Amino acid sequence: MTAKQLPDDTYLDKIYTMLAQIEQEEGAAMDAAARAAYASIDGGGLLHVFSTGHSHMIVEEM
């Protein structure tokens, strides 16, 4: 597998475009997940979290 390199002046534009697409397509689902997690914690329930790699940092903050 070879990685496609982007010119330096397009890298951030590509990232912003990708993040905007994620927000547009997944924003409602992420909001629903956040509300469900909040409702569980607010109601005295548990929120089980697990992660590996660099994404484990958010789990450590929980």
All heavy atoms as TSV, in Angstrom:
chain	resi	resn	atom	element	x	y	z
A	1	MET	N	N	0.848	-1.182	0.000
A	1	MET	CA	C	0.000	0.000	0.000
A	1	MET	C	C	0.885	1.234	0.000
A	1	MET	O	O	1.784	1.362	0.815
A	1	MET	CB	C	-0.896	-0.022	1.234
A	1	MET	CG	C	-1.776	1.167	1.363
A	1	MET	SD	S	-2.837	0.960	2.824
A	1	MET	CE	C	-3.765	2.429	2.684
A	2	THR	N	N	0.620	2.133	-0.900
A	2	THR	CA	C	1.396	3.362	-0.937
A	2	THR	C	C	0.502	4.534	-0.563
A	2	THR	O	O	-0.661	4.600	-0.943
A	2	THR	CB	C	1.991	3.606	-2.338
A	2	THR	OG1	O	0.929	3.660	-3.283
A	2	THR	CG2	C	2.966	2.509	-2.726
A	3	ALA	N	N	1.060	5.431	0.220
A	3	ALA	CA	C	0.310	6.609	0.654
A	3	ALA	C	C	0.410	7.699	-0.403
A	3	ALA	O	O	1.466	7.908	-0.999
A	3	ALA	CB	C	0.853	7.117	1.977
A	4	LYS	N	N	-0.683	8.365	-0.635
A	4	LYS	CA	C	-0.699	9.480	-1.579
A	4	LYS	C	C	-0.357	10.747	-0.805
A	4	LYS	O	O	-1.050	11.103	0.151
A	4	LYS	CB	C	-2.074	9.607	-2.218
A	4	LYS	CG	C	-2.171	10.738	-3.211
A	4	LYS	CD	C	-3.557	10.823	-3.830
A	4	LYS	CE	C	-3.645	12.010	-4.754
A	4	LYS	NZ	N	-4.996	12.182	-5.281
A	5	GLN	N	N	0.701	11.404	-1.184
A	5	GLN	CA	C	1.110	12.622	-0.494
A	5	GLN	C	C	0.399	13.824	-1.104
A	5	GLN	O	O	0.236	13.917	-2.317
A	5	GLN	CB	C	2.615	12.808	-0.566
A	5	GLN	CG	C	3.367	11.771	0.228
A	5	GLN	CD	C	4.848	12.077	0.275
A	5	GLN	OE1	O	5.345	12.916	-0.442
A	5	GLN	NE2	N	5.542	11.383	1.153
A	6	LEU	N	N	-0.014	14.728	-0.242
A	6	LEU	CA	C	-0.655	15.954	-0.688
A	6	LEU	C	C	0.355	17.090	-0.646
A	6	LEU	O	O	1.196	17.136	0.254
A	6	LEU	CB	C	-1.822	16.312	0.241
A	6	LEU	CG	C	-2.972	15.324	0.297
A	6	LEU	CD1	C	-3.965	15.731	1.376
A	6	LEU	CD2	C	-3.667	15.258	-1.044
A	7	PRO	N	N	0.261	18.008	-1.571
A	7	PRO	CA	C	1.120	19.198	-1.473
A	7	PRO	C	C	0.845	19.917	-0.154
A	7	PRO	O	O	-0.283	19.910	0.346
A	7	PRO	CB	C	0.688	20.046	-2.665
A	7	PRO	CG	C	0.001	19.108	-3.595
A	7	PRO	CD	C	-0.592	18.032	-2.736
A	8	ASP	N	N	1.870	20.519	0.415
A	8	ASP	CA	C	1.736	21.179	1.718
A	8	ASP	C	C	0.596	22.180	1.771
A	8	ASP	O	O	-0.060	22.327	2.787
A	8	ASP	CB	C	3.043	21.885	2.095
A	8	ASP	CG	C	4.143	20.892	2.415
A	8	ASP	OD1	O	3.833	19.717	2.694
A	8	ASP	OD2	O	5.319	21.295	2.385
A	9	ASP	N	N	0.343	22.875	0.672
A	9	ASP	CA	C	-0.686	23.917	0.702
A	9	ASP	C	C	-2.105	23.377	0.609
A	9	ASP	O	O	-3.060	24.122	0.734
A	9	ASP	CB	C	-0.431	24.948	-0.399
A	9	ASP	CG	C	-0.455	24.333	-1.789
A	9	ASP	OD1	O	-0.268	23.103	-1.920
A	9	ASP	OD2	O	-0.672	25.097	-2.753
A	10	THR	N	N	-2.282	22.076	0.422
A	10	THR	CA	C	-3.637	21.520	0.353
A	10	THR	C	C	-3.981	20.624	1.540
A	10	THR	O	O	-5.133	20.235	1.692
A	10	THR	CB	C	-3.830	20.702	-0.932
A	10	THR	OG1	O	-2.933	19.597	-0.924
A	10	THR	CG2	C	-3.620	21.538	-2.171
A	11	TYR	N	N	-2.992	20.323	2.369
A	11	TYR	CA	C	-3.207	19.384	3.471
A	11	TYR	C	C	-4.321	19.850	4.410
A	11	TYR	O	O	-5.280	19.108	4.662
A	11	TYR	CB	C	-1.910	19.177	4.247
A	11	TYR	CG	C	-2.071	18.284	5.446
A	11	TYR	CD1	C	-2.185	16.908	5.283
A	11	TYR	CD2	C	-2.138	18.804	6.731
A	11	TYR	CE1	C	-2.349	16.067	6.372
A	11	TYR	CE2	C	-2.298	17.974	7.821
A	11	TYR	CZ	C	-2.404	16.620	7.645
A	11	TYR	OH	O	-2.573	15.802	8.724
A	12	LEU	N	N	-4.216	21.066	4.934
A	12	LEU	CA	C	-5.234	21.545	5.876
A	12	LEU	C	C	-6.596	21.687	5.223
A	12	LEU	O	O	-7.621	21.375	5.843
A	12	LEU	CB	C	-4.804	22.864	6.507
A	12	LEU	CG	C	-3.661	22.765	7.510
A	12	LEU	CD1	C	-3.295	24.148	8.045
A	12	LEU	CD2	C	-4.016	21.840	8.662
A	13	ASP	N	N	-6.632	22.119	3.982
A	13	ASP	CA	C	-7.916	22.214	3.281
A	13	ASP	C	C	-8.585	20.844	3.182
A	13	ASP	O	O	-9.795	20.721	3.362
A	13	ASP	CB	C	-7.730	22.789	1.872
A	13	ASP	CG	C	-7.404	24.266	1.875
A	13	ASP	OD1	O	-7.731	24.950	2.874
A	13	ASP	OD2	O	-6.822	24.741	0.879
A	14	LYS	N	N	-7.794	19.818	2.910
A	14	LYS	CA	C	-8.332	18.459	2.812
A	14	LYS	C	C	-8.878	18.003	4.164
A	14	LYS	O	O	-9.964	17.420	4.243
A	14	LYS	CB	C	-7.240	17.508	2.327
A	14	LYS	CG	C	-7.696	16.098	2.115
A	14	LYS	CD	C	-8.621	15.978	0.934
A	14	LYS	CE	C	-8.884	14.512	0.632
A	14	LYS	NZ	N	-9.888	14.349	-0.403
A	15	ILE	N	N	-8.140	18.287	5.249
A	15	ILE	CA	C	-8.584	17.912	6.588
A	15	ILE	C	C	-9.889	18.634	6.938
A	15	ILE	O	O	-10.828	18.020	7.451
A	15	ILE	CB	C	-7.497	18.227	7.638
A	15	ILE	CG1	C	-6.242	17.393	7.378
A	15	ILE	CG2	C	-8.017	18.038	9.051
A	15	ILE	CD1	C	-6.453	15.896	7.475
A	16	TYR	N	N	-9.949	19.937	6.673
A	16	TYR	CA	C	-11.169	20.700	6.965
A	16	TYR	C	C	-12.357	20.147	6.184
A	16	TYR	O	O	-13.467	20.042	6.713
A	16	TYR	CB	C	-10.986	22.182	6.634
A	16	TYR	CG	C	-9.995	22.897	7.505
A	16	TYR	CD1	C	-9.160	23.870	6.981
A	16	TYR	CD2	C	-9.880	22.606	8.865
A	16	TYR	CE1	C	-8.243	24.534	7.778
A	16	TYR	CE2	C	-8.965	23.265	9.663
A	16	TYR	CZ	C	-8.155	24.232	9.120
A	16	TYR	OH	O	-7.250	24.885	9.912
A	17	THR	N	N	-12.138	19.784	4.939
A	17	THR	CA	C	-13.205	19.220	4.120
A	17	THR	C	C	-13.687	17.894	4.697
A	17	THR	O	O	-14.892	17.642	4.784
A	17	THR	CB	C	-12.714	19.030	2.667
A	17	THR	OG1	O	-12.343	20.297	2.132
A	17	THR	CG2	C	-13.790	18.396	1.800
A	18	MET	N	N	-12.741	17.060	5.093
A	18	MET	CA	C	-13.109	15.763	5.674
A	18	MET	C	C	-13.883	15.944	6.981
A	18	MET	O	O	-14.882	15.256	7.221
A	18	MET	CB	C	-11.861	14.925	5.902
A	18	MET	CG	C	-11.195	14.465	4.614
A	18	MET	SD	S	-9.562	13.727	4.867
A	18	MET	CE	C	-10.014	12.232	5.714
A	19	LEU	N	N	-13.435	16.861	7.847
A	19	LEU	CA	C	-14.133	17.094	9.116
A	19	LEU	C	C	-15.534	17.648	8.886
A	19	LEU	O	O	-16.478	17.267	9.581
A	19	LEU	CB	C	-13.317	18.028	10.005
A	19	LEU	CG	C	-12.048	17.432	10.599
A	19	LEU	CD1	C	-11.244	18.510	11.327
A	19	LEU	CD2	C	-12.381	16.283	11.536
A	20	ALA	N	N	-15.679	18.536	7.931
A	20	ALA	CA	C	-17.005	19.082	7.614
A	20	ALA	C	C	-17.936	17.983	7.115
A	20	ALA	O	O	-19.117	17.946	7.471
A	20	ALA	CB	C	-16.886	20.189	6.573
A	21	GLN	N	N	-17.412	17.069	6.306
A	21	GLN	CA	C	-18.217	15.957	5.801
A	21	GLN	C	C	-18.644	15.049	6.945
A	21	GLN	O	O	-19.802	14.618	7.014
A	21	GLN	CB	C	-17.429	15.166	4.769
A	21	GLN	CG	C	-18.210	14.011	4.175
A	21	GLN	CD	C	-17.402	13.232	3.143
A	21	GLN	OE1	O	-16.249	13.545	2.853
A	21	GLN	NE2	N	-18.025	12.213	2.587
A	22	ILE	N	N	-17.730	14.759	7.859
A	22	ILE	CA	C	-18.068	13.928	9.014
A	22	ILE	C	C	-19.146	14.600	9.851
A	22	ILE	O	O	-20.112	13.964	10.270
A	22	ILE	CB	C	-16.813	13.642	9.868
A	22	ILE	CG1	C	-15.867	12.710	9.107
A	22	ILE	CG2	C	-17.193	13.038	11.216
A	22	ILE	CD1	C	-14.491	12.598	9.716
A	23	GLU	N	N	-18.989	15.902	10.088
A	23	GLU	CA	C	-19.988	16.630	10.877
A	23	GLU	C	C	-21.355	16.583	10.199
A	23	GLU	O	O	-22.374	16.347	10.856
A	23	GLU	CB	C	-19.556	18.076	11.069
A	23	GLU	CG	C	-20.534	18.888	11.894
A	23	GLU	CD	C	-20.105	20.326	12.081
A	23	GLU	OE1	O	-19.323	20.838	11.258
A	23	GLU	OE2	O	-20.561	20.935	13.056
A	24	GLN	N	N	-21.381	16.775	8.895
A	24	GLN	CA	C	-22.647	16.781	8.160
A	24	GLN	C	C	-23.306	15.397	8.169
A	24	GLN	O	O	-24.508	15.282	8.384
A	24	GLN	CB	C	-22.410	17.236	6.722
A	24	GLN	CG	C	-23.670	17.281	5.890
A	24	GLN	CD	C	-23.396	17.713	4.457
A	24	GLN	OE1	O	-22.260	17.825	4.026
A	24	GLN	NE2	N	-24.457	17.951	3.719
A	25	GLU	N	N	-22.517	14.367	7.940
A	25	GLU	CA	C	-23.077	13.025	7.806
A	25	GLU	C	C	-23.300	12.317	9.139
A	25	GLU	O	O	-24.194	11.482	9.246
A	25	GLU	CB	C	-22.154	12.169	6.932
A	25	GLU	CG	C	-22.095	12.646	5.486
A	25	GLU	CD	C	-21.118	11.860	4.637
A	25	GLU	OE1	O	-20.537	10.868	5.140
A	25	GLU	OE2	O	-20.924	12.232	3.468
A	26	GLU	N	N	-22.494	12.617	10.136
A	26	GLU	CA	C	-22.545	11.879	11.402
A	26	GLU	C	C	-22.928	12.741	12.605
A	26	GLU	O	O	-23.026	12.234	13.718
A	26	GLU	CB	C	-21.193	11.213	11.672
A	26	GLU	CG	C	-20.715	10.298	10.567
A	26	GLU	CD	C	-21.608	9.090	10.355
A	26	GLU	OE1	O	-22.336	8.690	11.283
A	26	GLU	OE2	O	-21.574	8.539	9.233
A	27	GLY	N	N	-23.116	14.032	12.386
A	27	GLY	CA	C	-23.386	14.951	13.495
A	27	GLY	C	C	-24.589	14.559	14.336
A	27	GLY	O	O	-24.526	14.558	15.569
A	28	ALA	N	N	-25.682	14.191	13.700
A	28	ALA	CA	C	-26.890	13.828	14.439
A	28	ALA	C	C	-26.657	12.561	15.267
A	28	ALA	O	O	-27.095	12.478	16.424
A	28	ALA	CB	C	-28.064	13.631	13.481
A	29	ALA	N	N	-25.960	11.591	14.703
A	29	ALA	CA	C	-25.676	10.349	15.432
A	29	ALA	C	C	-24.738	10.612	16.609
A	29	ALA	O	O	-24.913	10.049	17.697
A	29	ALA	CB	C	-25.072	9.311	14.501
A	30	MET	N	N	-23.738	11.468	16.408
A	30	MET	CA	C	-22.821	11.798	17.506
A	30	MET	C	C	-23.548	12.546	18.617
A	30	MET	O	O	-23.311	12.303	19.801
A	30	MET	CB	C	-21.631	12.607	16.990
A	30	MET	CG	C	-20.687	11.791	16.138
A	30	MET	SD	S	-19.150	12.625	15.698
A	30	MET	CE	C	-19.721	13.893	14.590
A	31	ASP	N	N	-24.456	13.437	18.236
A	31	ASP	CA	C	-25.242	14.166	19.230
A	31	ASP	C	C	-26.128	13.211	20.021
A	31	ASP	O	O	-26.226	13.307	21.246
A	31	ASP	CB	C	-26.098	15.239	18.542
A	31	ASP	CG	C	-26.819	16.118	19.542
A	31	ASP	OD1	O	-26.141	16.718	20.406
A	31	ASP	OD2	O	-28.066	16.204	19.467
A	32	ALA	N	N	-26.762	12.263	19.342
A	32	ALA	CA	C	-27.609	11.281	20.016
A	32	ALA	C	C	-26.788	10.418	20.981
A	32	ALA	O	O	-27.235	10.133	22.099
A	32	ALA	CB	C	-28.319	10.395	18.994
A	33	ALA	N	N	-25.589	10.030	20.562
A	33	ALA	CA	C	-24.720	9.230	21.434
A	33	ALA	C	C	-24.301	10.026	22.662
A	33	ALA	O	O	-24.286	9.506	23.781
A	33	ALA	CB	C	-23.496	8.755	20.659
A	34	ALA	N	N	-23.972	11.299	22.472
A	34	ALA	CA	C	-23.582	12.144	23.594
A	34	ALA	C	C	-24.739	12.325	24.568
A	34	ALA	O	O	-24.557	12.284	25.793
A	34	ALA	CB	C	-23.098	13.504	23.087
A	35	ARG	N	N	-25.939	12.520	24.039
A	35	ARG	CA	C	-27.112	12.686	24.907
A	35	ARG	C	C	-27.401	11.403	25.689
A	35	ARG	O	O	-27.760	11.442	26.861
A	35	ARG	CB	C	-28.323	13.114	24.086
A	35	ARG	CG	C	-28.211	14.535	23.576
A	35	ARG	CD	C	-29.437	14.919	22.730
A	35	ARG	NE	N	-29.237	16.213	22.120
A	35	ARG	CZ	C	-29.478	17.375	22.717
A	35	ARG	NH1	N	-29.924	17.391	23.953
A	35	ARG	NH2	N	-29.268	18.505	22.079
A	36	ALA	N	N	-27.247	10.253	25.045
A	36	ALA	CA	C	-27.475	8.977	25.724
A	36	ALA	C	C	-26.441	8.761	26.827
A	36	ALA	O	O	-26.782	8.306	27.927
A	36	ALA	CB	C	-27.435	7.827	24.721
A	37	ALA	N	N	-25.184	9.084	26.555
A	37	ALA	CA	C	-24.134	8.944	27.570
A	37	ALA	C	C	-24.414	9.878	28.742
A	37	ALA	O	O	-24.306	9.475	29.911
A	37	ALA	CB	C	-22.764	9.243	26.965
A	38	TYR	N	N	-24.794	11.114	28.445
A	38	TYR	CA	C	-25.100	12.071	29.506
A	38	TYR	C	C	-26.283	11.583	30.346
A	38	TYR	O	O	-26.244	11.644	31.579
A	38	TYR	CB	C	-25.408	13.450	28.928
A	38	TYR	CG	C	-25.874	14.415	29.990
A	38	TYR	CD1	C	-24.955	15.030	30.833
A	38	TYR	CD2	C	-27.224	14.683	30.173
A	38	TYR	CE1	C	-25.371	15.895	31.823
A	38	TYR	CE2	C	-27.648	15.545	31.160
A	38	TYR	CZ	C	-26.725	16.150	31.986
A	38	TYR	OH	O	-27.147	17.003	32.977
A	39	ALA	N	N	-27.322	11.108	29.699
A	39	ALA	CA	C	-28.505	10.642	30.422
A	39	ALA	C	C	-28.149	9.487	31.347
A	39	ALA	O	O	-28.634	9.414	32.485
A	39	ALA	CB	C	-29.602	10.224	29.443
A	40	SER	N	N	-27.286	8.588	30.894
A	40	SER	CA	C	-26.869	7.467	31.727
A	40	SER	C	C	-26.104	7.949	32.956
A	40	SER	O	O	-26.400	7.548	34.081
A	40	SER	CB	C	-25.998	6.500	30.918
A	40	SER	OG	O	-25.542	5.447	31.754
A	41	ILE	N	N	-25.138	8.809	32.739
A	41	ILE	CA	C	-24.332	9.323	33.858
A	41	ILE	C	C	-25.189	10.159	34.798
A	41	ILE	O	O	-25.124	10.015	36.019
A	41	ILE	CB	C	-23.140	10.138	33.331
A	41	ILE	CG1	C	-22.184	9.213	32.575
A	41	ILE	CG2	C	-22.406	10.839	34.465
A	41	ILE	CD1	C	-21.117	9.945	31.772
A	42	ASP	N	N	-26.013	11.033	34.223
A	42	ASP	CA	C	-26.874	11.909	35.035
A	42	ASP	C	C	-27.869	11.113	35.863
A	42	ASP	O	O	-28.241	11.516	36.958
A	42	ASP	CB	C	-27.608	12.896	34.116
A	42	ASP	CG	C	-28.336	13.976	34.887
A	42	ASP	OD1	O	-27.707	14.602	35.776
A	42	ASP	OD2	O	-29.530	14.203	34.590
A	43	GLY	N	N	-28.286	9.958	35.353
A	43	GLY	CA	C	-29.243	9.120	36.057
A	43	GLY	C	C	-28.601	8.140	37.027
A	43	GLY	O	O	-29.272	7.239	37.527
A	44	GLY	N	N	-27.310	8.288	37.262
A	44	GLY	CA	C	-26.626	7.404	38.192
A	44	GLY	C	C	-26.154	6.097	37.569
A	44	GLY	O	O	-25.674	5.215	38.267
A	45	GLY	N	N	-26.284	5.992	36.257
A	45	GLY	CA	C	-25.865	4.775	35.579
A	45	GLY	C	C	-24.377	4.762	35.275
A	45	GLY	O	O	-23.641	5.679	35.649
A	46	LEU	N	N	-23.973	3.741	34.599
A	46	LEU	CA	C	-22.573	3.567	34.244
A	46	LEU	C	C	-22.370	3.793	32.754
A	46	LEU	O	O	-23.256	3.533	31.942
A	46	LEU	CB	C	-22.100	2.158	34.592
A	46	LEU	CG	C	-22.123	1.775	36.067
A	46	LEU	CD1	C	-21.738	0.307	36.224
A	46	LEU	CD2	C	-21.181	2.661	36.862
A	47	LEU	N	N	-21.199	4.248	32.434
A	47	LEU	CA	C	-20.795	4.374	31.043
A	47	LEU	C	C	-19.500	3.589	30.911
A	47	LEU	O	O	-18.468	3.968	31.463
A	47	LEU	CB	C	-20.570	5.849	30.665
A	47	LEU	CG	C	-20.117	6.115	29.246
A	47	LEU	CD1	C	-21.202	5.682	28.260
A	47	LEU	CD2	C	-19.788	7.584	29.059
A	48	HIS	N	N	-19.553	2.471	30.229
A	48	HIS	CA	C	-18.374	1.630	30.050
A	48	HIS	C	C	-17.603	2.132	28.835
A	48	HIS	O	O	-18.180	2.299	27.759
A	48	HIS	CB	C	-18.776	0.171	29.841
A	48	HIS	CG	C	-19.471	-0.410	31.023
A	48	HIS	ND1	N	-18.798	-0.990	32.063
A	48	HIS	CD2	C	-20.786	-0.463	31.345
A	48	HIS	CE1	C	-19.659	-1.399	32.972
A	48	HIS	NE2	N	-20.876	-1.086	32.557
A	49	VAL	N	N	-16.323	2.378	29.013
A	49	VAL	CA	C	-15.498	2.885	27.917
A	49	VAL	C	C	-14.271	2.001	27.748
A	49	VAL	O	O	-13.752	1.437	28.700
A	49	VAL	CB	C	-15.081	4.347	28.158
A	49	VAL	CG1	C	-16.286	5.271	28.133
A	49	VAL	CG2	C	-14.353	4.515	29.485
A	50	PHE	N	N	-13.824	1.895	26.502
A	50	PHE	CA	C	-12.649	1.097	26.177
A	50	PHE	C	C	-12.031	1.662	24.914
A	50	PHE	O	O	-12.739	2.131	24.019
A	50	PHE	CB	C	-13.044	-0.361	25.937
A	50	PHE	CG	C	-11.896	-1.204	25.461
A	50	PHE	CD1	C	-10.980	-1.714	26.374
A	50	PHE	CD2	C	-11.719	-1.463	24.122
A	50	PHE	CE1	C	-9.914	-2.483	25.946
A	50	PHE	CE2	C	-10.666	-2.230	23.679
A	50	PHE	CZ	C	-9.751	-2.746	24.599
A	51	SER	N	N	-10.735	1.607	24.860
A	51	SER	CA	C	-10.069	2.059	23.654
A	51	SER	C	C	-8.645	1.535	23.622
A	51	SER	O	O	-8.111	1.100	24.635
A	51	SER	CB	C	-10.078	3.583	23.603
A	51	SER	OG	O	-9.586	4.019	22.358
A	52	THR	N	N	-8.046	1.594	22.458
A	52	THR	CA	C	-6.646	1.202	22.293
A	52	THR	C	C	-5.940	2.274	21.469
A	52	THR	O	O	-6.575	3.112	20.836
A	52	THR	CB	C	-6.523	-0.140	21.561
A	52	THR	OG1	O	-7.081	0.002	20.254
A	52	THR	CG2	C	-7.229	-1.252	22.305
A	53	GLY	N	N	-4.657	2.232	21.480
A	53	GLY	CA	C	-3.899	3.196	20.684
A	53	GLY	C	C	-4.027	4.606	21.229
A	53	GLY	O	O	-4.317	4.824	22.408
A	54	HIS	N	N	-3.816	5.583	20.363
A	54	HIS	CA	C	-3.857	6.980	20.794
A	54	HIS	C	C	-5.239	7.412	21.273
A	54	HIS	O	O	-5.374	8.331	22.077
A	54	HIS	CB	C	-3.392	7.902	19.669
A	54	HIS	CG	C	-1.922	7.826	19.426
A	54	HIS	ND1	N	-1.396	6.982	18.477
A	54	HIS	CD2	C	-0.883	8.448	20.019
A	54	HIS	CE1	C	-0.086	7.100	18.496
A	54	HIS	NE2	N	0.259	7.973	19.414
A	55	SER	N	N	-6.284	6.760	20.791
A	55	SER	CA	C	-7.631	7.151	21.182
A	55	SER	C	C	-7.939	6.818	22.636
A	55	SER	O	O	-8.963	7.234	23.157
A	55	SER	CB	C	-8.662	6.483	20.267
A	55	SER	OG	O	-8.582	5.073	20.385
A	56	HIS	N	N	-7.051	6.089	23.308
A	56	HIS	CA	C	-7.293	5.756	24.716
A	56	HIS	C	C	-7.223	6.975	25.620
A	56	HIS	O	O	-7.712	6.952	26.743
A	56	HIS	CB	C	-6.306	4.692	25.203
A	56	HIS	CG	C	-4.909	5.196	25.377
A	56	HIS	ND1	N	-4.476	5.810	26.524
A	56	HIS	CD2	C	-3.872	5.190	24.525
A	56	HIS	CE1	C	-3.211	6.158	26.373
A	56	HIS	NE2	N	-2.821	5.789	25.162
A	57	MET	N	N	-6.655	8.062	25.149
A	57	MET	CA	C	-6.503	9.251	25.999
A	57	MET	C	C	-7.855	9.778	26.491
A	57	MET	O	O	-7.972	10.188	27.637
A	57	MET	CB	C	-5.703	10.330	25.268
A	57	MET	CG	C	-4.245	9.934	25.118
A	57	MET	SD	S	-3.224	11.209	24.382
A	57	MET	CE	C	-3.579	10.955	22.663
A	58	ILE	N	N	-8.865	9.779	25.635
A	58	ILE	CA	C	-10.186	10.256	26.078
A	58	ILE	C	C	-10.748	9.315	27.131
A	58	ILE	O	O	-11.421	9.754	28.061
A	58	ILE	CB	C	-11.151	10.442	24.888
A	58	ILE	CG1	C	-12.422	11.182	25.325
A	58	ILE	CG2	C	-11.506	9.114	24.260
A	58	ILE	CD1	C	-12.210	12.593	25.739
A	59	VAL	N	N	-10.479	8.027	27.016
A	59	VAL	CA	C	-10.947	7.056	28.013
A	59	VAL	C	C	-10.293	7.342	29.352
A	59	VAL	O	O	-10.946	7.267	30.408
A	59	VAL	CB	C	-10.664	5.611	27.533
A	59	VAL	CG1	C	-10.982	4.611	28.621
A	59	VAL	CG2	C	-11.464	5.321	26.280
A	60	GLU	N	N	-9.021	7.693	29.343
A	60	GLU	CA	C	-8.325	7.985	30.600
A	60	GLU	C	C	-8.918	9.211	31.294
A	60	GLU	O	O	-8.867	9.335	32.505
A	60	GLU	CB	C	-6.839	8.192	30.334
A	60	GLU	CG	C	-6.144	6.902	29.926
A	60	GLU	CD	C	-4.692	7.103	29.568
A	60	GLU	OE1	O	-4.182	8.245	29.687
A	60	GLU	OE2	O	-4.051	6.118	29.172
A	61	GLU	N	N	-9.495	10.124	30.528
A	61	GLU	CA	C	-10.100	11.331	31.107
A	61	GLU	C	C	-11.460	11.032	31.737
A	61	GLU	O	O	-11.944	11.804	32.538
A	61	GLU	CB	C	-10.253	12.410	30.041
A	61	GLU	CG	C	-8.934	12.915	29.501
A	61	GLU	CD	C	-8.086	13.617	30.550
A	61	GLU	OE1	O	-8.657	14.288	31.433
A	61	GLU	OE2	O	-6.857	13.496	30.475
A	62	MET	N	N	-12.076	9.923	31.339
A	62	MET	CA	C	-13.393	9.589	31.879
A	62	MET	C	C	-13.211	9.138	33.275
A	62	MET	O	O	-13.493	8.950	34.174
A	62	MET	CB	C	-14.073	8.505	31.059
A	62	MET	CG	C	-14.266	8.836	29.606
A	62	MET	SD	S	-15.478	10.061	29.209
A	62	MET	CE	C	-16.982	9.267	29.639
